[in-house]
Every structure is written in C-alpha cells, then in structure tokens.
Amino acid sequence: MDADAIEEGRRRWQARYDSARKRDADFTTLSGDSVEPAYGPRPGDSVEGFERIGWPGEYPFTRGLYPTGYRGRTWTIRQFAGFGNAEQTNERYKMILKAGGGGLSVAFDMPTLMGRDSDDPRSLGEVGHCGVAIDSAADMEVLFKDIPLGDVTTSMTISGPAVPVFCMYLVAAERQGVDPAVLNGTLQTDIFKEYIAQKEWLFPPEPHLRLIGDLMEHCAHGIPAYKPLSVSGYHIREAGATAAQELAYTLADGFGYVELGLSRGLDVNTFAPGLSFFFDAHLDFFEEIAKFRAARRIWARWMRDVYGATSEKAQWLRFHTQTAGVSLTAQQPYNNVVRTAVEALAAVLGGTNSLHTNALDETLALPSEQAAEIALRTQQVLMEETGVANVADPLGGSWFIESLTDRIEADAEKIFEQIKERGARAVPNGQHPIGPMTSGILRGIEDGWFTGEIAESAFRYQQALEKGEKKVVGVNCAHGSVTGDLEILRVSHEVERDQVRILADRKAARDDARVRSSLAAMLDAARSGGNMIEPMLAAVRAEATLGEICDVLREEWGVYTEPAGF
C-alpha cells in the first residue's frame, strides 16, 4: 500500500476515534508518558500488504473491531462458575459480581449437559460435580435469585440441550418481570463441535440443526441483543487440535451456521451479529495472538465476499476467550497462576471481547473461593496495572506477529478447502441441502475425519512431551517442589440427595395434565416442521423438566452413535 493510501486510512481512523466514546482513564505509562491510542507506519512510508493489517475498527478488522480498542471499553471479565445446586452457585455468582466481575458464565453438571434429570439413574454420582444441576425453570429462578437478568450479561456453556435450557432462562427472566427482549448474553448451542470434539450430543445432527435454526429465528425476531450461538473452538483445542485446526474448524462451523440462517430465509445482516465465538488461549504466546488476529480477518472476508454481508456488524467476529484448561498441571499447581496470566495476556493482546481465567486448582477439582478470586484478580491486574488497555493492537506491524498471522490464515484456508471437498464428494450434484460448508462438516463428522485429524495432532504433541522436546515445568522438567497439598472444593453427595428430593416435591406440586398437554404440543410442532420455541416455552412454564423435554425428542428423533474409529 502506498503512503497516500496509508495516510488516508490514518485520517479515517482518527476521525472515528475522535468521535467515539472513551473511558475516563489514565492512558499514560507507569512513568507518566503519554501513549497514542494506536500506532502505524511512519508518515510517508509505503508498506506492502498494509491493507491486510489496516487500522483498528476498519475492515478486515485484523487490528480489532473498534477504533478505540480498549480505550472505549475494556474486555468483559466473565468468570465461568457453577457447582452443586442452584442456591450454592447463586452465592458464588454474587461473590464474583461483588468482586468486580462484569458478567456471568454458567457451568452445568454432566446430567444437565446430557439432557438428563437429577433423578435419572444415569445421573447417579454426577449431580452438581462438574457444574450446577438444572432440572427445571424453578432451578433457573434460584440460580439467578437477586441478580436482575435485565442488567447482567449471561453466558451459558451448553450445546446438546441448549434450546430447552435457554427456554428455562427466558421463563426465569419473565418471572423476574424482565422483558425477554432486553436480555443480553450468549448461549453456546454449537452442536458441530460436540460431534467434532466434546461428544455431548443428544440427537443426530439434522434434528439439532433444526432446533438451532428455530432458535436463530426466534432471537432474530424477538431478542435482538442476545447471541443464540457461540461457536466454540475451545473444546476443539482442548481435545488436542493445533492452533490452525482450532481456528479453521471453528470458523468452518460458523460458516455452517451462516448457511443454516440463510437457508431459513434470514437476512445475513440481521442474524450474523447474533453469532459469537469462543476460543482457547494456549501457552504459545505469539501464536495465540496471531490466531485471534487471523480469525477476525478471515471471518470478515468470508462474510463479505462469500455470504454477502454488507454491514460492519455482520462482518465482525466477536469472541470470548478462556485460558487453556489442558495446560494446567496437577504437579506444582501454583505454576498454573503463571500459565493463566500469560494466556490471558495473549487473549488481551489479541483483542478478546470477554475473558475467563482458569483457577490454579481446576486440574484437581472445581475452583475454591480463594482460587477463583486469584483468577479474577489476574484479569484485574492486567486491566488496571499493565497498560495493555491503553493502545489498540500494540503488536500490529511486528514482523513476527504479521508473519504468524499470515501463516495461520493460510493454513486455515487450506483446511477450509479440505472440508468443502469432502462436501462435494458427499453431494456430487452440488445440491447441498443447507450449504457447501455444512455438507463438508456433516461428511467430516460422519466419517470421523475431524476426530482423526485432532487425534493425530494430539498424538504428535504427546510424543514430543515424552521425548522431552516440549517442556512442561514440574512435569517433565524442574520436578523439585516445596508446595504442599491444596485445600480443594469438594461437592457433598448431600447435594444430589437434596436435588432429587426437591425435584420430587416440584413434580408432585405441578399440574401433570398441563405438563402432558404441553409436551404433546411440542411433539406436534416437532412433527409438523413448525418453529419449536414457543411450544417448548409453554412446556417449561408448566414446569416440565429438562429430562422430560429431551426424552420426548429423543424418542421422536433417535440418538446419535459415533462412527467407530481405529
């Protein structure tokens, strides 16, 4: 790009920056020196390929979505929490908010994630142990007791039964007197990544996509600020994928959901802003920063050039980041504080919109209050003490960072082509029911391609660890330690007994005829092809449980069995 074009871009950026709202904060170094809100080439310099880097807040958004960077608004501190029953988790949420957390992120227990009630025999021993147990709208009410849902953004990390759980959230808001139209937050809902990595599905892919399409329609028409889909690369990376695989598989899944919305007749400029992303921040500091920058650039280009998005917001890739759980070690657990801080800094320098920092004891148990506080304070130290929020994309223009960004982008594009080729072989006549990327994803799920690729990457990394080529402090080097045992959080089995008892009392007190009638109406909608959200809401208002709703649909749609792999 020649010098005149660069200067024209600088003037555009400056005008947008000047007119934007800024935080009332001290934007100087620790020594008191002023810093510019963004940096670029020196006046008069020409920079080959600068259009791929650009200025903050301008297409292709490599350097961030906003001209102000974090000077306008810092990232949201959104700590992931949930354990035991709804009452216990409600107390943890109040602690997080009081300590300065800016949003809530709900962790559900395994029975909830699998669409099972706490009294299901398959739930035995799992209730409340890896997250909070939610059986009905009554539990959701308790979960957010004294937390006004109209005033706080809420993220829910659940995919298989995401739609009925979201209906419970909507009913809890109604019972608080909050208009659902004002709700803001994020629902994960991303079923593709379940088949690819996390394995918490309920039905075959097509019924899940049908429910997701229904939810997208419902939110686009009635809950405009809420994001009904958070496309998750986190679990793909935690399963052993490389940075490029995490990026490519996640964005491909996102493109599949765009094709789903388009197949429903939705306007891409209306529904695409309701898509958000969830990435892993791992330990290779510069690679992670480059991954985040490449993600924004790829998404913007595909949304504009492939899917026809014309509004900026429809081209934006907004993402939440969680530090890498898989990087935490049981050995020398206090080292995990350092790992988490480095990963969080990479997420911030990569321009994350919200962030969860893992606790030092999460490799052993759910976080204790002390460990959760340290995790929260890690973000606050980065935000308030380090100066990283003073300059937009401070590493932009670094030869190393830009080279890594280009390389990860190129690697991702190669993977996109592989996915599309699989779809072309599956649908040789080109008549994709939803879209070409969706066909490729479904074929890759059906034949085990995604899981095979991730397994190969995980195997290579494990070999490097065992050979000592990759080092993990406290595990395969620097073994000596003076650290004693940690006091960890233990969830009592009384939680399960109490939850089952409360569920039985609620079932005894409800109108069974109303429950049966509402479930029958929901089943009729499933069979007729109508949008299922309103019938499902009616069932939730009648206090139908999560397991009852999911079992009706399992009986109708069947369950999914993963293909065998050797």
Secondary structure, 3 states (H helix, E strand, C coil): CCHHHHHHHHHHHHHHHHHCCCCCCCCECCCCCECCCCCCCCCCCCCCCHHHCCCCCCCCCCCCCCCCHHHCCCCEEEEEECCCCHHHHHHHHHHHHHCCCCEEEEEECHHHHCCCCCCCHHHCCCCCCCCECCCCHHHHHHHCCCCCCCCCEEEEECCCCHHHHHHHHHHHHHHHCCCHHHCCEEECECCHHHHHHHCCCCCCHHHHHHHHHHHHHHHHHHCCCCECEEEECHHHHHCCCCHHHHHHHHHHHHHHHHHHHHHCCCCHHHHHHHEEEEEEECCCHHHHHHHHHHHHHHHHHHHHHCCCCCCHHHHCCCEEEEECHHHCCCCCCCHHHHHHHHHHHHHHHCCCCEEECCCCCCCCCCCCHHHHHHHHHHHHHHHHHCCCCCCCCCCCCCHHHHHHHHHHHHHHHHHHHHHHHHHHHHCCCCCCCCCHHHHHHHHHHHCCHHHHHHHHHHHHHHHHHHHCCCCCECCCECCCCCCCCCCCCCCCCHHHHHHHHHHHHHHHHCCHHHHHHHHHHHHHHHHHCCCCHHHHHHHHHCCCCHHHHHHHHHHHHCCCCCCCCC
